[in-house]
Amino acid sequence: AMNTDYDAIVLGTGLKECIISGLLSVDGYKVLHLDRNGYYGGESASLNLQQLYEHFGKGTPSPSLGESREYNVDLVPKFIFASGLMVDILLKTEVTRYLEFRQVEGSFVVKKGEIYKVPATDGEAIKSSLMGIMEKRRCKKFFEFVQEFDLDKPKTHAGFNLQTAPMVDVFKHFSLEHETIDFLGHAMALYRDDSYLKLPALPTIERIRLYCEALSKHGKSPYLYPLYGLGELPQGFARRSALFGGTYMLNTNITEILYENNVAVGIKTGNDISKAKLIVADPTYFPNKVKKAGQVIRSISILDHTIKDKETKDASSLQIIIPQHQANRKSDIYISLISSTFEVAPKGKYICIVQTTVETSDPSKELEPAYKLIGNRLETFEKVYDIYEPIADGREDKVFISSSYDATSHFETTIADVLDIYQRITGKPLVLKS
């Protein structure tokens, strides 16, 4: 396979790299895809129990946890938003044929230490114990506005130019309280922090509407998750790429990146040379071309119980968002729970994952608000990850580098990065909806 010319060489089989190689292959690019590891997925792999213990240097799992092979635990856990970009890409590339998805049972938000279901219709807003009577009415009005909103009909715009008016003004217009704004912005529009409040309102209104649509389509929650864990995703995209002629090689060390006039033209693996018009890679392959942009702490726990609460009602899979203000923080804390329904743990055991952006010198302590809600944990693995971003956009040196995975518990930011890289490579936006 070596000493050949390719259109693109992709380094690392993480999710972003596999999606890009799938998209480029379908577009007719001749792709060579390498990974130094002996398995697919890089940071996006799913591990069995034994591998999980090895990965965190924890010795041997206790037999009481059950069969190692019944576990498929994501290192970077995320749910798939049913009306989001990830579903569009899965459909466009037809990777859906390799995977089976099930629905996550509930979406919740925390207010003053209590868990509440995220209301997503004017009817649910009226029933929700998240708000007092007056606020319920105001929230119902806001939801009616979101549902009736039509970009082409200015009379549905509540008197705003939504392409310029900041979102904070729209919330003010409906006299919504801070806590209500918290769940709308963080648990529905899925923002990580409050910077969106100063930006034009249109994208936020569209995101809240997307959430409502996903919920009405799917019922209990707008989130999906694949059987056997997220490690199935990179493999699905890799299979798609291979079908279109992509070449895959694992356990391959890159000894040198070849440049001509500061432009990447290929790679050396041992004595073999492969030439290409461009290189795509995760940050670990180009430490000198990325900058550190912060840290994320992720914790993986094994439980023998669900997160019991009057609102969660024994749901065996869920997402809980603790909005930043509820924990006196600048960024949200995300909790996800999944069970044997998804073939990721034996019956009676649950995988609970907590993640957030690191803000202090004691990251572990930052997870306390989540641990309080979760209750007893049989085993916990914690790790702080550095977040890297490319310094340049790749257009000049033809090295296109993805960013590390953030703390969000959904794929919207992941896919936004993929779409951006795709556009920088091809010079055209990816057309998703046919």
C-alpha positions in Angstrom: 0.0 0.0 0.0 2.9 2.3 0.6 5.0 4.4 -1.8 1.8 5.6 -3.5 0.1 8.9 -4.2 -3.1 9.8 -2.4 -5.4 12.8 -2.4 -5.5 12.8 1.4 -3.7 11.1 4.3 -5.6 11.0 7.6 -3.7 10.4 10.9 -5.7 9.0 13.9 -9.0 7.1 13.8 -10.8 9.3 16.3 -14.4 10.1 15.4 -13.7 13.4 13.7 -11.0 11.9 11.5 -13.2 9.0 10.6 -16.1 11.2 9.6 -13.8 13.4 7.5 -12.2 10.4 5.8 -15.7 9.0 5.1 -16.9 12.3 3.6 -13.8 12.7 1.5 -13.9 9.1 0.2 -17.6 9.5 -0.8 -16.5 12.6 -2.6 -14.1 10.6 -4.7 -10.8 11.4 -2.8 -8.3 8.6 -2.6 -7.6 8.3 1.2 -4.9 6.6 3.2 -5.9 6.4 6.9 -3.4 5.5 9.6 -3.3 5.1 13.3 -0.4 4.4 15.7 -2.7 2.4 17.9 -3.8 -1.1 17.3 -7.5 -0.2 17.6 -10.0 2.2 16.1 -11.3 5.3 17.8 -8.3 7.0 19.5 -9.9 9.1 22.3 -13.3 8.1 20.9 -12.9 4.4 21.7 -15.1 2.3 23.9 -13.3 -0.1 26.3 -14.3 -3.3 28.0 -13.9 -3.5 31.8 -10.4 -5.0 31.7 -9.2 -2.4 29.2 -10.8 0.4 31.3 -8.8 -0.7 34.4 -5.6 -0.9 32.3 -6.2 2.5 30.7 -6.5 4.1 34.2 -3.8 2.0 35.7 -6.1 0.5 38.3 -5.1 -3.2 38.3 -7.8 -5.9 38.0 -11.5 -5.3 38.3 -13.4 -7.0 41.1 -15.4 -10.1 39.9 -18.5 -8.6 41.6 -18.7 -6.1 38.7 -19.5 -8.9 36.2 -18.1 -10.0 32.9 -15.5 -7.7 31.4 -16.8 -8.2 27.8 -20.3 -7.0 28.8 -18.9 -3.5 29.3 -18.4 -1.0 26.5 -17.4 2.2 28.2 -16.7 5.4 26.2 -13.7 7.5 27.1 -15.4 10.5 25.6 -19.1 10.1 26.3 -21.7 12.0 24.4 -25.3 11.6 23.3 -26.7 12.1 19.8 -29.1 14.9 19.6 -32.0 13.6 17.4 -32.5 16.7 15.4 -28.8 17.6 15.3 -26.0 17.7 12.9 -24.7 14.2 13.8 -27.9 12.6 12.6 -27.7 14.6 9.4 -24.2 13.3 8.8 -25.1 9.7 9.7 -27.9 9.8 7.1 -25.9 11.5 4.4 -23.0 9.0 4.7 -25.5 6.1 5.2 -23.5 5.0 8.2 -26.8 4.4 9.9 -26.8 0.9 8.2 -24.0 -0.2 10.5 -25.4 1.0 13.8 -28.5 0.6 15.9 -29.7 3.4 18.1 -31.9 3.5 21.1 -33.5 6.4 22.9 -32.2 8.0 26.1 -35.1 8.0 28.6 -34.9 11.5 29.9 -33.4 15.0 29.9 -33.1 16.9 33.1 -31.8 20.1 34.6 -30.7 21.0 38.2 -32.1 24.0 40.1 -31.1 24.6 43.7 -29.8 21.1 44.1 -33.0 19.5 42.9 -33.5 17.6 39.6 -36.3 18.7 37.2 -37.4 17.4 33.8 -36.6 19.9 31.0 -40.0 21.2 29.9 -40.1 21.5 26.1 -43.7 22.4 25.2 -46.0 25.1 26.4 -48.1 22.3 27.9 -45.1 20.9 29.8 -44.1 24.4 30.9 -47.5 24.8 32.6 -47.1 21.5 34.4 -43.5 21.9 35.3 -42.5 22.2 39.0 -39.4 24.1 37.8 -41.3 27.4 37.8 -43.8 29.3 39.8 -47.3 30.1 38.5 -46.5 33.5 37.0 -43.3 32.3 35.4 -45.1 29.3 33.9 -47.3 31.6 32.0 -44.4 33.7 30.8 -42.5 30.6 29.7 -45.6 29.3 27.9 -45.8 32.6 25.9 -42.1 32.2 25.1 -42.6 28.6 23.8 -45.6 29.8 21.7 -43.3 32.5 20.2 -40.6 29.9 19.4 -43.1 27.5 17.8 -44.9 30.2 15.7 -41.6 31.9 14.7 -41.1 32.1 10.9 -38.1 33.9 9.5 -40.1 35.0 6.4 -43.0 36.5 8.5 -41.7 39.5 10.4 -45.0 39.7 12.4 -43.9 36.5 14.2 -40.6 38.1 15.3 -42.0 39.8 18.5 -41.0 43.2 17.2 -37.3 42.3 16.9 -34.8 42.1 14.1 -33.6 38.7 15.3 -30.5 38.7 13.1 -29.1 41.6 15.1 -31.0 41.8 18.5 -29.1 40.0 21.3 -30.9 37.0 22.9 -30.8 38.7 26.3 -33.2 41.3 24.9 -35.7 38.7 23.7 -35.6 36.9 27.1 -36.2 40.4 28.7 -39.2 41.0 26.4 -40.8 37.8 27.9 -39.7 38.9 31.4 -38.1 35.4 32.0 -36.3 34.7 35.3 -32.6 33.7 35.5 -33.3 30.1 36.3 -35.7 29.8 33.3 -33.1 31.4 31.0 -30.6 28.8 32.5 -32.6 25.8 31.3 -33.6 27.4 28.0 -30.0 28.3 27.1 -28.1 25.4 28.5 -30.5 22.4 28.6 -32.3 23.2 25.4 -30.2 25.4 23.2 -27.2 23.4 24.5 -24.8 26.3 25.0 -21.8 25.7 27.3 -21.7 29.2 28.8 -23.6 32.5 28.7 -21.7 34.2 25.9 -24.7 33.5 23.6 -26.8 36.0 25.5 -24.9 38.9 23.9 -25.1 37.4 20.4 -27.9 37.8 17.8 -31.0 35.8 18.9 -31.8 33.9 15.7 -29.4 30.9 16.3 -30.7 30.4 19.8 -34.3 30.5 18.8 -33.6 27.9 16.1 -31.7 25.7 18.6 -34.6 25.8 21.1 -37.0 24.9 18.3 -34.8 22.1 17.2 -34.9 20.7 20.7 -38.7 20.9 20.8 -38.9 19.2 17.4 -36.5 16.4 18.4 -38.6 15.8 21.5 -41.9 15.7 19.7 -40.4 13.2 17.2 -39.0 10.9 19.9 -41.1 11.4 23.0 -39.1 10.9 26.3 -35.9 12.8 25.3 -34.3 14.2 22.3 -31.2 12.1 22.7 -30.1 8.8 21.0 -27.2 6.5 21.8 -25.8 3.5 19.8 -25.8 0.0 21.1 -22.3 -1.2 22.2 -21.1 2.4 22.8 -19.8 5.3 20.8 -16.7 3.3 19.6 -19.1 1.9 17.0 -19.3 5.4 15.3 -15.6 5.8 14.1 -15.7 2.2 12.9 -18.9 2.8 11.0 -17.4 5.8 9.2 -14.2 3.8 8.5 -16.2 1.0 6.9 -18.0 3.6 4.7 -14.6 5.1 3.6 -13.2 1.6 2.9 -16.2 0.8 0.7 -15.3 3.8 -1.4 -11.6 2.7 -1.7 -10.1 4.2 1.5 -7.0 2.3 2.7 -6.7 1.6 6.5 -3.6 0.7 8.5 -3.5 0.4 12.3 -0.3 -0.1 14.4 1.6 2.2 12.1 4.1 4.7 13.4 4.6 7.9 11.4 8.4 8.5 11.4 8.3 11.8 9.5 6.0 14.4 7.9 7.3 15.5 4.6 7.2 19.1 3.6 8.1 21.1 0.5 8.3 24.9 1.0 6.5 24.5 4.4 3.6 22.7 2.7 2.9 19.1 3.8 3.3 16.7 0.8 3.3 13.3 2.5 4.6 11.0 5.3 7.3 8.5 6.0 6.5 5.3 7.9 9.8 3.4 8.3 11.3 3.3 4.8 8.0 3.8 3.0 6.9 7.1 1.6 3.3 8.1 0.9 2.6 11.4 -0.9 -0.7 13.3 -0.6 -2.2 16.7 -1.4 -3.2 17.3 2.2 -3.1 15.8 5.7 -5.9 15.6 8.3 -5.0 14.7 11.9 -5.9 14.8 15.5 -3.8 17.1 17.7 -1.6 14.3 19.1 0.2 14.0 15.7 1.2 17.6 15.5 2.1 18.9 19.0 4.0 21.8 17.4 1.0 23.0 15.4 -1.6 23.2 18.3 -2.2 25.4 21.3 -3.6 24.4 24.7 -7.0 26.0 25.1 -8.0 24.6 28.6 -8.8 21.3 30.2 -11.8 19.0 30.7 -12.3 16.6 33.6 -14.2 13.4 32.9 -15.2 10.9 35.5 -16.5 7.4 34.7 -18.4 5.6 37.5 -19.9 2.2 37.7 -23.2 2.2 39.8 -25.5 -0.6 40.9 -28.5 1.8 41.0 -30.2 4.5 38.8 -30.2 8.2 39.9 -33.4 8.0 41.9 -35.5 11.2 42.3 -39.1 12.2 42.1 -38.6 13.5 38.6 -36.2 10.9 37.2 -38.4 8.0 38.3 -35.9 5.2 38.0 -35.0 6.1 34.4 -32.1 3.7 33.4 -30.7 6.3 31.0 -30.7 10.1 31.2 -28.8 13.3 30.9 -28.7 15.9 33.6 -27.2 19.3 33.1 -26.2 21.4 36.1 -26.2 25.0 34.6 -23.1 27.0 35.6 -25.0 29.4 37.9 -26.5 26.5 39.9 -23.0 25.5 41.0 -21.4 29.0 41.1 -19.3 28.2 38.1 -18.5 29.6 34.6 -19.3 26.4 32.8 -22.0 23.7 33.0 -21.5 20.2 34.5 -22.9 17.3 32.4 -24.1 14.0 33.8 -25.0 11.0 31.6 -26.3 7.6 32.7 -26.6 4.6 30.5 -27.5 1.0 31.2 -27.6 -2.6 29.8 -30.4 -1.4 27.5 -27.5 -0.1 25.3 -25.2 -3.2 25.8 -22.6 -1.1 27.7 -22.8 -2.8 31.1 -24.2 -6.1 32.6 -27.8 -6.1 33.8 -28.2 -4.2 37.1 -25.0 -2.1 36.5 -25.0 1.4 35.2 -22.3 3.6 33.6 -22.4 7.2 34.9 -20.3 9.9 33.4 -19.6 13.4 34.6 -17.7 16.0 32.7 -17.0 19.7 32.9 -14.5 22.3 31.9 -11.8 22.7 34.5 -11.9 26.0 36.3 -9.8 25.5 39.4 -6.5 23.8 40.6 -8.6 21.1 42.2 -10.6 19.6 39.3 -11.9 16.6 41.2 -13.7 18.8 43.7 -15.5 20.5 40.8 -17.5 17.3 40.3 -18.9 17.3 43.8 -22.3 18.8 42.9 -22.7 15.9 40.4 -21.5 13.2 42.9 -24.1 14.5 45.4 -26.9 13.8 43.0 -25.5 10.4 41.9 -25.2 8.7 45.2 -23.1 5.6 46.0 -20.5 4.6 43.4 -18.9 1.1 43.1 -15.9 2.4 41.2 -14.8 5.8 39.7 -12.1 6.6 37.2 -11.2 10.3 36.9 -8.9 12.0 34.4 -8.1 15.5 33.4 -7.7 16.0 29.6 -5.9 18.9 27.9 -8.0 20.6 25.2 -5.9 21.4 22.1 -6.9 23.6 19.1 -5.0 24.1 15.9 -2.9 27.3 15.7 -3.5 27.7 11.9 -6.5 26.8 9.7 -4.5 24.4 7.5 -5.1 26.3 4.2 -1.4 27.3 3.9 0.5 24.2 5.1 -2.2 21.7 4.1 -2.3 20.2 7.6 -5.9 20.2 8.8 -6.0 19.5 12.6 -9.1 18.8 14.6 -9.7 20.2 18.1 -9.9 18.0 21.2 -13.3 16.9 22.4 -15.0 19.4 24.8 -17.1 18.7 27.9 -20.5 18.9 26.2 -22.6 15.7 26.4 -23.8 16.0 22.8 -22.1 16.0 19.4 -23.1 19.5 18.1 -19.7 21.1 18.7 -17.9 18.0 17.4 -19.7 18.1 14.1 -19.4 21.9 13.8 -15.6 21.3 13.8 -15.9 18.5 11.2 -18.0 20.7 8.9 -15.5 23.5 9.3 -12.5 21.3 8.4 -14.4 19.8 5.5 -15.1 23.3 4.1 -11.5 24.4 4.6 -10.3 21.3 2.7 -12.8 21.3 -0.2 -13.6 25.1 -0.4 -17.3 24.3 -0.2 -19.8 23.7 2.6 -21.0 20.2 3.1 -24.6 19.9 1.9 -26.5 17.9 4.5 -30.2 18.2 3.8 -31.0 16.9 0.3 
